[in-house]
């Protein structure tokens, strides 16, 4: 698949309740992110690294679910999405060293994320 879904994120008002709900519903391992952030990493398969997260809604709204698509050039993909009727929500941003994310909405307003992951940590 040329652009797989690389990450998903659930954001809402009560992060602890969301962690309990998804952990108990699907048996996922959910652990707090390092650094004291109010964010948790979701491991859906014990043989794979985390591929999702749960955190607070930064807008203070009711929350939403976003999926992130793996792309080589987030800005070029944002430009293409915009040319097809989408809207840029967040330009390429580096939340952690080596990883770039961006957000856009499709023509109906659904929030979609883009991610350009960095290289794997040393030794992997």
C-alpha positions as CSV (number, residue, x, y, z in Angstrom):
1,X,0.0,0.0,0.0
2,X,1.6,3.3,-1.0
3,X,0.3,5.4,1.9
4,X,-0.6,3.2,4.9
5,X,-2.4,4.5,8.0
6,X,0.5,4.9,10.4
7,X,-1.2,6.3,13.6
8,X,-4.6,7.0,15.1
9,X,-5.5,9.3,17.9
10,X,-8.6,9.5,20.2
11,X,-9.0,12.9,21.9
12,X,-11.6,13.9,24.4
13,X,-12.6,15.4,27.7
14,X,-11.8,12.6,30.1
15,X,-8.5,10.9,29.1
16,X,-8.5,8.5,31.9
17,X,-12.0,7.3,31.1
18,X,-11.0,6.9,27.4
19,X,-7.9,4.9,28.4
20,X,-10.0,2.5,30.5
21,X,-12.7,2.2,27.9
22,X,-10.4,1.3,24.9
23,X,-8.1,-0.8,27.1
24,X,-10.9,-2.9,28.5
25,X,-12.9,-3.1,25.3
26,X,-10.1,-4.3,23.0
27,X,-7.5,-5.6,25.5
28,X,-5.0,-2.9,24.3
29,X,-2.0,-2.0,26.3
30,X,-2.2,1.7,27.1
31,X,0.7,3.4,28.9
32,X,1.3,7.1,29.7
33,X,3.6,8.8,27.3
34,X,7.0,9.8,28.7
35,X,7.7,13.3,29.9
36,X,4.5,13.9,31.9
37,X,2.3,14.8,29.0
38,X,-1.4,14.1,29.4
39,X,-1.2,11.6,26.6
40,X,-1.1,7.8,26.4
41,X,0.3,5.4,23.9
42,X,-1.8,2.6,22.6
43,X,-0.2,-0.8,21.7
44,X,-2.8,-2.8,19.8
45,X,-0.4,-5.8,19.2
46,X,2.1,-6.9,21.8
47,X,4.5,-7.8,18.9
48,X,4.4,-4.3,17.4
49,X,5.3,-0.8,18.7
50,X,2.5,1.6,19.7
51,X,0.4,2.8,16.8
52,X,-2.1,5.1,18.5
53,X,-2.7,7.6,21.2
54,X,-5.3,9.0,23.6
55,X,-5.1,12.6,24.9
56,X,-7.1,15.7,25.8
57,X,-8.9,17.6,23.0
58,X,-6.7,20.8,22.6
59,X,-9.7,22.8,21.4
60,X,-11.7,21.9,24.6
61,X,-14.4,20.4,22.4
62,X,-16.2,17.1,22.6
63,X,-13.3,15.2,21.0
64,X,-12.7,13.3,17.9
65,X,-10.8,10.5,16.3
66,X,-8.1,11.2,13.7
67,X,-6.1,8.8,11.6
68,X,-2.7,9.7,10.3
69,X,-1.5,8.7,6.8
70,X,2.2,8.0,6.2
71,X,3.5,10.4,3.5
72,X,7.0,11.5,2.3
73,X,6.2,15.2,1.8
74,X,3.5,16.5,4.2
75,X,3.4,20.0,2.6
76,X,3.0,18.6,-0.9
77,X,0.2,16.4,0.3
78,X,-1.5,19.3,2.1
79,X,-1.3,21.3,-1.1
80,X,-2.8,18.5,-3.1
81,X,-5.6,18.1,-0.5
82,X,-6.3,21.8,-0.7
83,X,-6.5,21.6,-4.5
84,X,-9.0,18.8,-4.2
85,X,-11.3,20.8,-2.0
86,X,-9.8,20.1,1.5
87,X,-8.6,22.8,4.0
88,X,-5.3,23.0,5.8
89,X,-5.8,23.0,9.5
90,X,-2.1,22.7,10.7
91,X,0.9,23.1,8.6
92,X,3.8,20.7,8.9
93,X,5.0,20.7,12.5
94,X,7.7,18.6,14.3
95,X,6.2,17.5,17.7
96,X,9.4,15.4,18.3
97,X,12.7,15.2,16.7
98,X,12.6,13.5,13.3
99,X,8.8,13.3,13.1
100,X,6.6,15.7,11.1
101,X,2.8,15.9,11.3
102,X,0.2,18.0,9.6
103,X,-3.6,18.2,9.6
104,X,-6.2,18.9,7.0
105,X,-10.0,18.5,6.6
106,X,-11.6,16.8,3.7
107,X,-14.3,18.5,1.7
108,X,-16.9,17.4,4.3
109,X,-14.8,18.7,7.3
110,X,-13.4,15.4,8.5
111,X,-10.0,15.9,10.2
112,X,-7.2,13.8,8.7
113,X,-3.6,13.7,9.8
114,X,-0.4,13.3,7.9
115,X,2.8,11.9,9.3
116,X,6.4,11.6,8.0
117,X,8.0,9.4,10.6
118,X,11.6,9.8,11.5
119,X,14.2,7.1,11.4
120,X,13.9,4.2,13.9
121,X,15.8,4.7,17.2
122,X,19.4,3.5,17.3
123,X,19.7,-0.3,17.6
124,X,16.5,-1.1,15.8
